């Protein structure tokens, strides 16, 4: 245990400084804001989807685009989190493998 944590540059010190909570909390907050912005942009005033008339096809298309954009943003967040976790595991183990 002592060999791992020797000095301020030991592997446990790296883990403490660059843990997933510190990094992904910032990224997750920014990504959540982006996903929310995408969803809100697809909507107009009064909580109604942007649509010039009552054409259900147009409304459904706009809803589909908004849902697709949010799903893609959340998928990006999930992938980034997994990549960050693999990177941190490599950093702590001293391995250079992907």
Contact map, one row per residue, 1 for C-alpha under 8 A:
11111000000000000000000000000000000000000000000000000000000000000000000000000000000000000000000000
11111100000000000000000000000000000000000000000000000000000000000000000000000000000000000000000000
11111100000000000000000000000000000000000000000000000000000000000000000000000000000000000000000000
11111100011100000000000000000000000000000000000000000000000000000000000000000000000000000000000000
11111111111110000000000000000000000000000000000000000000000000000000000000000000000000000000000000
01111111110000000000000000000000000000000000000000000000000000000000000000000000000000000000000000
00001111110010000000000000000000000000000000000000000000000000000000000000000000000000000000000000
00001111110010000000000000000000000000000000000000000000000000000000000000000000000000000000000000
00001111111011000000000000000000000000000000000000000000000000000000000000000000000000000000000000
00011111111111000000000000000000000000000000000000000000000000000000000000000000000000000000000000
00011000111111100000000000000000000000000000000000000000000000000000000000000000000000000011100000
00011000011111110000000000000000000000000000000000000000000000000000000000000000000000000001000000
00001011111111111000000000000000000000000000000000000000000000000000000000000000000000000000000000
00000000111111111110000000000000000000000000000000000000000000000000000000000000000000000011000000
00000000001111111110000000000000000000000000000000000000000000000000000000000000000000010001000000
00000000000111111110000000000000000000000000000000000000000000000000000000000000000000000000000000
00000000000011111110010000000000000000000000000000000000000000000000000000000000000000000000000000
00000000000001111111011000000000000000000000000000000000000000000000000000000000000000010000000000
00000000000001111111111000000000000000000000000000000000000000000000000000000000000000010000000000
00000000000000000111111110000000000000000000000000000000000000000000000000000000000110010000000000
00000000000000000011111110000000000000000000000000000000000000000000000000000000000000000000000000
00000000000000001111111111000000000000000000000000000000000000000000000000000000000000000000000000
00000000000000000111111111100000000000000000000000000000000000000000000000000000000000000000000000
00000000000000000001111111110000000000000000000000000000000000000000000000000000100100000000000000
00000000000000000001111111111000000000000000000000000000000000000000000000000000000000000000000000
00000000000000000000011111111100000000000000000000000000000000000000000000000000000000000000000000
00000000000000000000001111111110000000000000000000000000000000000000000000000000000000000000000000
00000000000000000000000111111111000000000000000000000000000000000000000000001000000000000000000000
00000000000000000000000011111111100000000000000000000000000000000000000000000000000000000000000000
00000000000000000000000001111111110000000000000000000000000000000000000000000000000000000000000000
00000000000000000000000000111111111000000000000000000000000000000000000011001000000000000000000000
00000000000000000000000000011111111100000000000000000000000000000000000001000000000000000000000000
00000000000000000000000000001111111110000000000000000000000000000000000000000000000000000000000000
00000000000000000000000000000111111111000000000000000000000000000000000010000000000000000000000000
00000000000000000000000000000011111111100000000000000000000000000000110011000000000000000000000000
00000000000000000000000000000001111111110000000000000000000000000000010000000000000000000000000000
00000000000000000000000000000000111111111000000000000000000000000000000000000000000000000000000000
00000000000000000000000000000000011111111100000000000000000000000100110000000000000000000000000000
00000000000000000000000000000000001111111110000000000000000000000110110000000000000000000000000000
00000000000000000000000000000000000111111111000000000000000000000000000000000000000000000000000000
00000000000000000000000000000000000011111111000000000000000000000000000000000000000000000000000000
00000000000000000000000000000000000001111111000011000000000001101100000000000000000000000000000000
00000000000000000000000000000000000000111111101111000000000000000000000000000000000000000000000000
00000000000000000000000000000000000000011111111111000000000000000000000000000000000000000000000000
00000000000000000000000000000000000000000011111100000000000000000000000000000000000000000000000000
00000000000000000000000000000000000000000001111100000000000000000000000000000000000000000000000000
00000000000000000000000000000000000000000011111110000000000000000000000000000000000000000000000000
00000000000000000000000000000000000000000011111111000000000000000000000000000000000000000000000000
00000000000000000000000000000000000000000111001111100000001001100000000000000000000000000000000000
00000000000000000000000000000000000000000111000111110000001001000000000000000000000000000000000000
00000000000000000000000000000000000000000000000011111110011000000000000000000000000000000000000000
00000000000000000000000000000000000000000000000001111100000000000000000000000000000000000000000000
00000000000000000000000000000000000000000000000000111110000000000000000000000000000000000000000000
00000000000000000000000000000000000000000000000000111111001000000000000000000000000000000000000000
00000000000000000000000000000000000000000000000000101111111000000000000000000000000000000000000000
00000000000000000000000000000000000000000000000000000111111100000000000000000000000000000000000000
00000000000000000000000000000000000000000000000000000011111110000000000000000000000000000000000000
00000000000000000000000000000000000000000000000000100011111111000000000000000000000000000000000000
00000000000000000000000000000000000000000000000011100111111111100000000000000000000000000000000000
00000000000000000000000000000000000000000000000000000001111111110000000000000000000000000000000000
00000000000000000000000000000000000000000000000000000000111111111000000000000000000000000000000000
00000000000000000000000000000000000000000100000011000000011111111100000000000000000000000000000000
00000000000000000000000000000000000000000100000010000000001111111110000000000000000000000000000000
00000000000000000000000000000000000000000000000000000000000111111111000000000000000000000000000000
00000000000000000000000000000000000000000100000000000000000011111111100000000000000000000000000000
00000000000000000000000000000000000001100100000000000000000001111111110000000000000000000000000000
00000000000000000000000000000000000000100000000000000000000000111111111000000000000000000000000000
00000000000000000000000000000000000000000000000000000000000000011111111100000000000000000000000000
00000000000000000000000000000000001001100000000000000000000000001111111110000000000000000000000000
00000000000000000000000000000000001101100000000000000000000000000111111111000000000000000000000000
00000000000000000000000000000000000000000000000000000000000000000011111111100000000000000000000000
00000000000000000000000000000000000000000000000000000000000000000001111111110000000000000000000000
00000000000000000000000000000010011000000000000000000000000000000000111111111000000000000000000000
00000000000000000000000000000011001000000000000000000000000000000000011111111100000000000000000000
00000000000000000000000000000000000000000000000000000000000000000000001111111110000000000000000000
00000000000000000000000000000000000000000000000000000000000000000000000111111111000000000000000000
00000000000000000000000000010010000000000000000000000000000000000000000011111111100000000000000000
00000000000000000000000000000000000000000000000000000000000000000000000001111111110000000000000000
00000000000000000000000000000000000000000000000000000000000000000000000000111111111000000000000000
00000000000000000000000000000000000000000000000000000000000000000000000000011111111100000000000000
00000000000000000000000100000000000000000000000000000000000000000000000000001111111110000000000000
00000000000000000000000000000000000000000000000000000000000000000000000000000111111111000000000000
00000000000000000000000000000000000000000000000000000000000000000000000000000011111111100000000000
00000000000000000001000100000000000000000000000000000000000000000000000000000001111111110000000000
00000000000000000001000000000000000000000000000000000000000000000000000000000000111111111000000000
00000000000000000000000000000000000000000000000000000000000000000000000000000000011111111100000001
00000000000000000000000000000000000000000000000000000000000000000000000000000000001111111110000001
00000000000000100111000000000000000000000000000000000000000000000000000000000000000111111111000000
00000000000000000000000000000000000000000000000000000000000000000000000000000000000011111111100000
00000000000000000000000000000000000000000000000000000000000000000000000000000000000001111111111111
00000000001001000000000000000000000000000000000000000000000000000000000000000000000000111111111000
00000000001101100000000000000000000000000000000000000000000000000000000000000000000000011111111000
00000000001000000000000000000000000000000000000000000000000000000000000000000000000000001111111000
00000000000000000000000000000000000000000000000000000000000000000000000000000000000000000111111100
00000000000000000000000000000000000000000000000000000000000000000000000000000000000000000111111110
00000000000000000000000000000000000000000000000000000000000000000000000000000000000000000100011111
00000000000000000000000000000000000000000000000000000000000000000000000000000000000000000100001111
00000000000000000000000000000000000000000000000000000000000000000000000000000000000001100100000111
